[in-house]
Amino acid sequence: MTSYLSTAMRWALAGFVGTLAVFAGMQINAQAIAGHNSNAPVNYAADRIELQDRQNRVVLSGNVDITQAGLRLRAARTLVNYSDAGSLSIQRITATGGVRVTRGNESATGDVAVYDFNRRIITMAGNVRLRRGTDTLNGGRLVIDLRTGVSSVDGSASGTSTTSEGRVSGTFQVPEN
């Protein structure tokens, strides 16, 4: 019996240490996104582009693909708001329809995404799924702070549940020893 408890304790400790290693890896990756350069050039492509100059916005539709310094956003449609005070400056990108944001081996999907350039925050809502390798995190709303690298996931977006009971769920793989 003592041998069984000793073995169980070793396995429990190994699982705990493995879980800590996973969270440490997530923190390292979060710090990497904190270095994202929001001032880097933004490249875009779409099936159709409409310039709405009086409203200081551009509508991109159909297979929209936007990249900036290793960050990639794909969606069915985006609205790009900009200011025109002598030179053009993007203020916000709002994406809808099968939104996918990727950087390296990380990806996030959702119904809607808003990239606020001034605050350096990306917010995704509706059926959000965050994936890093084989690890997953599901929820209703994801907020990524590009300054700090801190991301948070809520179980519901705007008070409406998009996951079971409005909770955050996911799977973390524990490395084998």
C-alpha positions in Angstrom: 0.0 0.0 0.0 2.8 2.4 0.8 4.5 1.7 -2.5 1.2 2.4 -4.3 0.8 5.8 -2.4 4.4 6.6 -3.1 4.0 5.9 -6.9 0.7 7.9 -6.9 2.4 10.8 -5.2 5.2 10.8 -7.8 2.7 10.7 -10.7 0.7 13.5 -9.1 3.9 15.6 -8.6 5.0 14.9 -12.2 1.6 16.0 -13.5 1.7 19.2 -11.4 5.3 19.9 -12.6 4.2 19.2 -16.2 1.2 21.6 -15.8 3.5 24.3 -14.5 5.8 23.7 -17.5 2.8 24.2 -19.9 1.8 27.5 -18.1 5.4 28.7 -18.1 5.6 28.0 -21.9 2.3 30.0 -22.3 3.9 32.9 -20.3 7.0 32.9 -22.5 4.8 33.0 -25.7 2.7 35.8 -24.1 5.8 37.8 -23.6 6.7 37.3 -27.3 3.4 38.8 -28.5 4.1 41.7 -26.1 6.9 42.7 -28.5 4.5 43.0 -31.5 5.2 46.2 -33.4 1.8 47.9 -34.0 3.6 50.6 -35.9 4.8 48.2 -38.6 3.4 48.5 -42.1 0.0 46.8 -42.7 -0.3 44.8 -45.9 -3.7 43.7 -47.2 -5.4 41.8 -50.0 -9.0 41.1 -50.8 -11.4 40.2 -53.6 -12.9 43.7 -53.4 -11.8 47.0 -51.9 -14.1 50.0 -51.5 -12.6 53.3 -50.4 -15.1 55.4 -48.5 -13.0 58.6 -48.3 -15.6 60.9 -46.7 -16.0 58.4 -43.8 -12.3 57.8 -43.5 -12.7 54.1 -44.0 -11.9 51.2 -46.3 -14.1 48.2 -46.7 -12.3 45.0 -47.8 -14.5 42.0 -48.7 -14.0 38.5 -49.9 -11.0 36.4 -48.7 -9.5 39.3 -46.7 -5.9 38.8 -45.7 -4.1 41.4 -43.6 -0.6 41.0 -42.2 1.5 43.1 -39.9 4.9 42.1 -38.5 4.2 38.4 -38.3 0.6 38.8 -37.2 -2.0 37.7 -39.8 -5.8 38.3 -39.8 -8.1 36.6 -42.3 -11.8 37.2 -42.6 -14.7 37.4 -45.0 -15.0 41.2 -44.5 -13.2 44.0 -42.7 -13.8 47.7 -42.1 -10.6 49.7 -41.7 -11.0 53.1 -40.0 -8.3 55.6 -40.4 -7.5 59.2 -39.6 -6.2 61.6 -42.3 -4.4 64.4 -40.5 -1.7 65.1 -43.1 -0.8 61.4 -43.3 -3.0 58.3 -43.1 -3.0 56.4 -39.8 -5.0 53.3 -39.2 -7.2 53.6 -36.0 -9.1 50.3 -36.0 -9.8 47.2 -38.0 -13.1 45.4 -37.5 -13.3 41.9 -39.0 -16.3 39.7 -39.4 -17.1 36.3 -40.9 -14.9 33.4 -40.0 -12.2 35.6 -38.4 -8.8 33.9 -37.9 -5.8 35.6 -36.3 -2.4 33.8 -36.3 1.1 34.4 -35.2 3.7 31.6 -35.3 2.1 28.4 -34.0 -0.7 30.3 -32.2 -4.2 30.9 -33.7 -7.4 32.4 -32.6 -10.8 32.1 -34.3 -14.1 33.8 -33.7 -17.1 35.5 -35.3 -15.8 39.1 -34.9 -12.5 40.7 -34.1 -11.6 44.4 -33.4 -7.9 45.5 -33.6 -7.7 48.9 -31.8 -4.3 50.4 -33.0 -4.3 53.2 -30.4 -4.9 50.9 -27.4 -2.9 48.0 -29.0 -5.7 45.6 -28.1 -7.3 42.9 -30.2 -10.7 41.7 -29.0 -12.4 38.7 -30.5 -16.0 37.7 -29.7 -18.4 34.9 -30.5 -17.4 31.2 -30.5 -13.8 32.0 -29.7 -11.2 29.3 -29.9 -7.6 29.9 -29.0 -5.1 27.2 -30.1 -1.3 26.8 -29.4 0.0 23.6 -30.8 -2.4 20.9 -29.4 -3.5 23.1 -26.5 -7.0 24.7 -26.9 -9.0 27.3 -25.0 -12.7 28.0 -25.9 -14.9 30.9 -24.8 -17.1 33.7 -25.8 -14.6 36.6 -25.8 -10.8 36.9 -26.1 -8.9 40.1 -25.3 -5.2 40.3 -26.3 -3.2 43.2 -25.0 -0.2 43.6 -27.4 1.6 45.9 -25.0 1.7 43.5 -22.0 1.3 40.2 -23.9 -1.6 39.3 -21.4 -4.6 37.5 -22.9 -7.9 36.8 -21.1 -10.8 34.7 -22.1 -14.4 35.1 -20.8 -17.1 32.4 -21.1 -19.6 34.8 -22.8 -19.5 37.7 -25.2 -21.6 40.7 -24.2 -23.6 38.7 -21.7 -24.7 36.0 -24.1 -23.3 32.5 -23.7 -21.6 31.0 -26.7 -20.2 28.0 -24.9 -21.7 25.5 -22.6 -23.2 27.4 -19.7 -21.1 30.5 -20.6 -17.9 28.9 -19.3 -14.3 28.8 -20.5 -13.1 25.3 -21.5 -10.1 23.8 -23.0 -7.4 21.1 -23.1 -3.7 21.4 -22.1 -1.4 18.6 -23.0 0.9 17.5 -20.2 4.4 16.6 -21.5 5.5 13.1 -20.8 8.7 12.5 -18.7 
